């Protein structure tokens, strides 16, 4: 718990942080039918899958890694094989879910905090009326943007989509394992990440490397080269929700870990278009409440137990 508290000031202590003060937590999704089964005559949207092999890796970061955080304790993890979506879930794919089920996202809920956090060019600010169909500035997206990652979705919304697909969110361990694709460096690209390789705030490069571009918005999925295992955008573009509650790592070797049994925050991974290069590292982790949403967070899904 002490390590968690150490991170909170870095995550939430600045003006314009993309977090809300809602007391809402996890929603019940038991009434959502699985696409293509009894109770739903709508077929699943097409998902391209990547087969992730079983294996063992060192999760977290070594103490020598620049900009590492205390919550990244290095420990051995062994994972079973699973299938992961090649990209983050797109606006078009999420629209199929909304159209089929009539699901009301947390942004549209009549209870408590409504809307989402948008980027106004200087800081994140709350705006009512913003939901999954909007861009990072809160404007309605045209059909030409259906290949962009869906944003303004909470952990609850991501779980609901995954359940409808007959899938789930990746565990935090699965996410990092898939991101690394066998690499033990800060990024799956090596010791540095450039804006020719990923979408992040290039004005703040990693470890005093050369500055790059700051695009100030998410890009279509698959805009950069994939990692060794064929996954796109594991660094930058949008944060991705994981299944786990955020908590301190256990230091002993583990097999198929699922994180703490309880918690306050759900894990996000990967960094985003508005974050620094250091926050896109394979080991970087932070958390938000399950009903949190903003213009910088989306998700991908996995098949497997």
Secondary structure by P-SEA (a helix, b strand, c coil): caaaaaaccccccccccccccccccccccccccccccccccccccbbbbbbbbbbccccccccccccccccccbbbbbbcccccccccccaaaaaaaaaaccccccccccccccbbbbbcccbbbbbcccccccccccccccccccccccccccaaaaaaaaaaaccccccaaaaaaaaacccccccccccccccccccccccccccccbbbbbcccccccccccccccccccccccbbbbcccccccccccccccccccccccbbbbcccccccccccccccbbbbbccccccccccccccccc
